[in-house]
Amino acid sequence: MNIGTAFKAGIAINVIFIIVESVYGFLSDSMALVSDAGHNFSDVLGLAISWIAILISQHKPTNRFTYGFRRSTILAALLNSLLLLGAVGFIVYENIIRINKSFDVNSSNVIIIASIGIVVNGFTAWLFMNKRHDLNIRSAFLHFLSDALVSSGVVIAGVLIFFTGAQWIDTVVSFLIIIFILYSTYRLLIDSLNLALDAVPENIDSRDVREFFMSLPEVCDIHDLHIWAMSTTETALTVHLATCKPTDMRFMNMVQDQLHKKFGLDHTTIQIEYGENNRECKTNC
């Protein structure tokens, strides 16, 4: 299944389920179901944003946007994490409102709807399982996998309420969902912020890249080394290499080929500076 079909199927299935879960959540007087629906809603919005960002990122570069629109996928990942935090605020607000109110949770509805949620969210996570190298796709996979786990918790809460009649379990589970959302959102927020600020992607160690350059017999020194994410799947590198002897295109091709094989770097720009007088950068490196 191609990624476009996966996005369409995931969005369609989950929109239908969110409507059903929200309606039954309020009818069953269960904030655990409503919380789960809110969590799912933020994930579907995030899924739609990720899909739009991927479509935008495929547009060709222009005279103004010379890198194209690849970076929109990073912004989408950042927005996804903020949407999850918004969902947390909604759930907390709804729980605070009902603290001093009496309620009677329909545990049978909770068990049935949450069980359906396990299937829906598990299937959606499966749609994105094979493309998790992309931060956007990985965030979608993790979101819906976590939704499936949250739905499992709601089922357990429904079973406990059914057998014990303890209504407070619903509120407790709702707050546990909040904690779970915050935990799962933290890593995505940090990763997307780092990429937005041009940090070196986590799968690359800049010290290893530096050591690779210095291991080349032609290279005497390096400076102005920069590694940053162009998108959630592509990483760029620029560097100035001071060489001890003249080099040719075979050397450049070898270096770029090794950067691809060792570090997954495809968009590399290398400036060669030959001679003793070029050991130090003359510009603002």
C-alpha positions as a Python dict, from the first residue, in 0.01 Angstrom:
ca = {
    (1, 'M'): (0, 0, 0),
    (2, 'N'): (148, 340, -98),
    (3, 'I'): (173, 615, 161),
    (4, 'G'): (-105, 825, 6),
    (5, 'T'): (-353, 539, 32),
    (6, 'A'): (-242, 473, 389),
    (7, 'F'): (-313, 834, 484),
    (8, 'K'): (-656, 830, 317),
    (9, 'A'): (-757, 501, 480),
    (10, 'G'): (-626, 605, 821),
    (11, 'I'): (-806, 940, 818),
    (12, 'A'): (-1139, 800, 690),
    (13, 'I'): (-1156, 510, 938),
    (14, 'N'): (-1060, 722, 1236),
    (15, 'V'): (-1297, 1011, 1159),
    (16, 'I'): (-1588, 766, 1162),
    (17, 'F'): (-1468, 607, 1485),
    (18, 'I'): (-1412, 944, 1658),
    (19, 'I'): (-1772, 1048, 1586),
    (20, 'V'): (-1902, 718, 1725),
    (21, 'E'): (-1672, 728, 2030),
    (22, 'S'): (-1759, 1091, 2112),
    (23, 'V'): (-2134, 1031, 2090),
    (24, 'Y'): (-2121, 717, 2302),
    (25, 'G'): (-1877, 882, 2543),
    (26, 'F'): (-2125, 1156, 2630),
    (27, 'L'): (-2426, 920, 2621),
    (28, 'S'): (-2243, 677, 2850),
    (29, 'D'): (-2126, 959, 3082),
    (30, 'S'): (-1768, 836, 3039),
    (31, 'M'): (-1486, 1090, 3034),
    (32, 'A'): (-1246, 804, 2964),
    (33, 'L'): (-1418, 751, 2626),
    (34, 'V'): (-1438, 1125, 2560),
    (35, 'S'): (-1070, 1161, 2650),
    (36, 'D'): (-980, 880, 2415),
    (37, 'A'): (-1187, 1043, 2140),
    (38, 'G'): (-1009, 1375, 2200),
    (39, 'H'): (-675, 1201, 2176),
    (40, 'N'): (-780, 1030, 1853),
    (41, 'F'): (-910, 1358, 1711),
    (42, 'S'): (-575, 1531, 1763),
    (43, 'D'): (-400, 1237, 1599),
    (44, 'V'): (-627, 1249, 1295),
    (45, 'L'): (-565, 1623, 1260),
    (46, 'G'): (-194, 1550, 1287),
    (47, 'L'): (-228, 1277, 1027),
    (48, 'A'): (-398, 1516, 786),
    (49, 'I'): (-132, 1783, 847),
    (50, 'S'): (147, 1528, 791),
    (51, 'W'): (-10, 1418, 463),
    (52, 'I'): (-48, 1776, 342),
    (53, 'A'): (313, 1849, 441),
    (54, 'I'): (441, 1546, 249),
    (55, 'L'): (245, 1655, -60),
    (56, 'I'): (384, 2010, -28),
    (57, 'S'): (739, 1881, 23),
    (58, 'Q'): (723, 1709, -317),
    (59, 'H'): (686, 2040, -501),
    (60, 'K'): (990, 2140, -704),
    (61, 'P'): (1227, 2415, -582),
    (62, 'T'): (1160, 2770, -697),
    (63, 'N'): (1378, 3078, -739),
    (64, 'R'): (1272, 3189, -391),
    (65, 'F'): (1255, 2849, -218),
    (66, 'T'): (1573, 2695, -360),
    (67, 'Y'): (1552, 2389, -133),
    (68, 'G'): (1190, 2334, -225),
    (69, 'F'): (934, 2280, 51),
    (70, 'R'): (1088, 1976, 222),
    (71, 'R'): (1104, 2157, 554),
    (72, 'S'): (725, 2166, 575),
    (73, 'T'): (740, 1807, 705),
    (74, 'I'): (943, 1927, 1005),
    (75, 'L'): (691, 2202, 1076),
    (76, 'A'): (412, 1942, 1051),
    (77, 'A'): (582, 1721, 1312),
    (78, 'L'): (611, 2023, 1543),
    (79, 'L'): (245, 2114, 1491),
    (80, 'N'): (144, 1753, 1563),
    (81, 'S'): (305, 1768, 1905),
    (82, 'L'): (131, 2098, 1983),
    (83, 'L'): (-205, 1946, 1883),
    (84, 'L'): (-150, 1665, 2130),
    (85, 'L'): (-84, 1920, 2404),
    (86, 'G'): (-408, 2094, 2304),
    (87, 'A'): (-593, 1764, 2343),
    (88, 'V'): (-449, 1733, 2695),
    (89, 'G'): (-585, 2077, 2784),
    (90, 'F'): (-933, 1979, 2665),
    (91, 'I'): (-935, 1655, 2864),
    (92, 'V'): (-811, 1825, 3182),
    (93, 'Y'): (-1079, 2093, 3150),
    (94, 'E'): (-1358, 1837, 3107),
    (95, 'N'): (-1236, 1639, 3406),
    (96, 'I'): (-1221, 1945, 3630),
    (97, 'I'): (-1580, 2038, 3536),
    (98, 'R'): (-1716, 1702, 3647),
    (99, 'I'): (-1517, 1663, 3971),
    (100, 'N'): (-1808, 1778, 4189),
    (101, 'K'): (-2080, 1623, 3973),
    (102, 'S'): (-2239, 1282, 4013),
    (103, 'F'): (-2232, 1054, 3711),
    (104, 'D'): (-2325, 699, 3618),
    (105, 'V'): (-2093, 541, 3361),
    (106, 'N'): (-2245, 288, 3120),
    (107, 'S'): (-1962, 37, 3150),
    (108, 'S'): (-2099, -196, 2881),
    (109, 'N'): (-2080, 81, 2619),
    (110, 'V'): (-1732, 173, 2737),
    (111, 'I'): (-1609, -183, 2693),
    (112, 'I'): (-1763, -227, 2347),
    (113, 'I'): (-1654, 110, 2201),
    (114, 'A'): (-1304, 97, 2347),
    (115, 'S'): (-1261, -258, 2211),
    (116, 'I'): (-1348, -129, 1864),
    (117, 'G'): (-1091, 146, 1926),
    (118, 'I'): (-818, -112, 1981),
    (119, 'V'): (-889, -262, 1639),
    (120, 'V'): (-918, 73, 1458),
    (121, 'N'): (-604, 224, 1610),
    (122, 'G'): (-405, -97, 1575),
    (123, 'F'): (-494, -120, 1207),
    (124, 'T'): (-404, 247, 1150),
    (125, 'A'): (-66, 199, 1319),
    (126, 'W'): (-5, -103, 1095),
    (127, 'L'): (-63, 112, 785),
    (128, 'F'): (247, 317, 871),
    (129, 'M'): (467, 44, 1018),
    (130, 'N'): (702, 3, 722),
    (131, 'K'): (786, 373, 670),
    (132, 'R'): (895, 475, 1020),
    (133, 'H'): (1228, 628, 904),
    (134, 'D'): (1033, 951, 840),
    (135, 'L'): (969, 1148, 1160),
    (136, 'N'): (619, 1237, 1039),
    (137, 'I'): (534, 875, 964),
    (138, 'R'): (697, 759, 1286),
    (139, 'S'): (489, 1011, 1483),
    (140, 'A'): (172, 880, 1314),
    (141, 'F'): (270, 521, 1388),
    (142, 'L'): (350, 598, 1752),
    (143, 'H'): (35, 805, 1800),
    (144, 'F'): (-199, 534, 1682),
    (145, 'L'): (-6, 260, 1858),
    (146, 'S'): (-39, 460, 2179),
    (147, 'D'): (-410, 510, 2101),
    (148, 'A'): (-452, 133, 2080),
    (149, 'L'): (-284, 97, 2420),
    (150, 'V'): (-499, 375, 2567),
    (151, 'S'): (-813, 204, 2434),
    (152, 'S'): (-697, -114, 2606),
    (153, 'G'): (-677, 80, 2932),
    (154, 'V'): (-1029, 212, 2879),
    (155, 'V'): (-1156, -143, 2825),
    (156, 'I'): (-996, -249, 3154),
    (157, 'A'): (-1157, 51, 3326),
    (158, 'G'): (-1498, -46, 3184),
    (159, 'V'): (-1457, -402, 3310),
    (160, 'L'): (-1360, -280, 3659),
    (161, 'I'): (-1657, -40, 3672),
    (162, 'F'): (-1890, -317, 3553),
    (163, 'F'): (-1786, -555, 3832),
    (164, 'T'): (-1722, -306, 4115),
    (165, 'G'): (-1956, -15, 4038),
    (166, 'A'): (-1674, 226, 4131),
    (167, 'Q'): (-1748, 527, 3911),
    (168, 'W'): (-1430, 713, 4010),
    (169, 'I'): (-1227, 463, 3806),
    (170, 'D'): (-1342, 644, 3489),
    (171, 'T'): (-1192, 974, 3608),
    (172, 'V'): (-870, 808, 3721),
    (173, 'V'): (-828, 639, 3382),
    (174, 'S'): (-892, 971, 3210),
    (175, 'F'): (-606, 1132, 3404),
    (176, 'L'): (-383, 834, 3330),
    (177, 'I'): (-454, 892, 2960),
    (178, 'I'): (-340, 1253, 3009),
    (179, 'I'): (-10, 1137, 3160),
    (180, 'F'): (37, 888, 2878),
    (181, 'I'): (-26, 1153, 2611),
    (182, 'L'): (223, 1391, 2774),
    (183, 'Y'): (485, 1118, 2789),
    (184, 'S'): (442, 1016, 2425),
    (185, 'T'): (435, 1380, 2310),
    (186, 'Y'): (756, 1487, 2486),
    (187, 'R'): (994, 1298, 2255),
    (188, 'L'): (816, 1410, 1938),
    (189, 'L'): (817, 1773, 2055),
    (190, 'I'): (1189, 1765, 2135),
    (191, 'D'): (1279, 1591, 1807),
    (192, 'S'): (1076, 1831, 1593),
    (193, 'L'): (1209, 2139, 1778),
    (194, 'N'): (1566, 2017, 1730),
    (195, 'L'): (1512, 1968, 1357),
    (196, 'A'): (1341, 2307, 1327),
    (197, 'L'): (1649, 2465, 1492),
    (198, 'D'): (1886, 2288, 1250),
    (199, 'A'): (2026, 2048, 1508),
    (200, 'V'): (2215, 1743, 1383),
    (201, 'P'): (1959, 1459, 1346),
    (202, 'E'): (1976, 1201, 1622),
    (203, 'N'): (2077, 919, 1389),
    (204, 'I'): (2401, 1101, 1299),
    (205, 'D'): (2696, 1175, 1529),
    (206, 'S'): (2885, 1480, 1403),
    (207, 'R'): (3199, 1356, 1582),
    (208, 'D'): (3193, 1039, 1372),
    (209, 'V'): (3158, 1247, 1056),
    (210, 'R'): (3452, 1465, 1162),
    (211, 'E'): (3664, 1157, 1237),
    (212, 'F'): (3579, 1015, 894),
    (213, 'F'): (3705, 1329, 721),
    (214, 'M'): (4024, 1337, 929),
    (215, 'S'): (4090, 970, 849),
    (216, 'L'): (4126, 1053, 479),
    (217, 'P'): (4499, 1071, 388),
    (218, 'E'): (4436, 1368, 159),
    (219, 'V'): (4279, 1578, 436),
    (220, 'C'): (4494, 1790, 671),
    (221, 'D'): (4216, 1978, 847),
    (222, 'I'): (3845, 2051, 830),
    (223, 'H'): (3628, 2345, 929),
    (224, 'D'): (3285, 2493, 868),
    (225, 'L'): (3120, 2154, 915),
    (226, 'H'): (2742, 2180, 927),
    (227, 'I'): (2486, 1897, 933),
    (228, 'W'): (2113, 1967, 939),
    (229, 'A'): (1780, 1821, 837),
    (230, 'M'): (1628, 1940, 511),
    (231, 'S'): (1314, 1742, 590),
    (232, 'T'): (1211, 1458, 819),
    (233, 'T'): (1382, 1213, 581),
    (234, 'E'): (1671, 1405, 419),
    (235, 'T'): (1988, 1541, 578),
    (236, 'A'): (2234, 1791, 430),
    (237, 'L'): (2602, 1855, 498),
    (238, 'T'): (2845, 2131, 409),
    (239, 'V'): (3216, 2128, 495),
    (240, 'H'): (3548, 2287, 403),
    (241, 'L'): (3828, 2031, 360),
    (242, 'A'): (4188, 2153, 373),
    (243, 'T'): (4389, 1900, 170),
    (244, 'C'): (4762, 1827, 177),
    (245, 'K'): (4776, 1755, -194),
    (246, 'P'): (4572, 1829, -504),
    (247, 'T'): (4253, 1626, -548),
    (248, 'D'): (4020, 1556, -838),
    (249, 'M'): (3660, 1458, -893),
    (250, 'R'): (3737, 1095, -809),
    (251, 'F'): (3822, 1206, -457),
    (252, 'M'): (3502, 1410, -432),
    (253, 'N'): (3291, 1123, -563),
    (254, 'M'): (3453, 882, -317),
    (255, 'V'): (3387, 1114, -22),
    (256, 'Q'): (3024, 1170, -119),
    (257, 'D'): (2972, 797, -175),
    (258, 'Q'): (3115, 716, 170),
    (259, 'L'): (2902, 985, 335),
    (260, 'H'): (2596, 821, 182),
    (261, 'K'): (2694, 467, 283),
    (262, 'K'): (2820, 545, 635),
    (263, 'F'): (2584, 820, 747),
    (264, 'G'): (2292, 833, 502),
    (265, 'L'): (2392, 1182, 384),
    (266, 'D'): (2268, 1246, 31),
    (267, 'H'): (2277, 1625, -7),
    (268, 'T'): (2643, 1715, 53),
    (269, 'T'): (2840, 2023, -46),
    (270, 'I'): (3218, 2000, -7),
    (271, 'Q'): (3463, 2286, -56),
    (272, 'I'): (3827, 2187, -116),
    (273, 'E'): (4103, 2419, 6),
    (274, 'Y'): (4450, 2307, -105),
    (275, 'G'): (4781, 2435, 34),
    (276, 'E'): (4929, 2547, 363),
    (277, 'N'): (4781, 2894, 332),
    (278, 'N'): (4431, 2751, 321),
    (279, 'R'): (4437, 2565, 654),
    (280, 'E'): (4229, 2838, 814),
    (281, 'C'): (3903, 2967, 679),
    (282, 'K'): (3920, 3321, 537),
    (283, 'T'): (3545, 3376, 567),
    (284, 'N'): (3299, 3366, 853),
    (285, 'C'): (3302, 2988, 916),
}
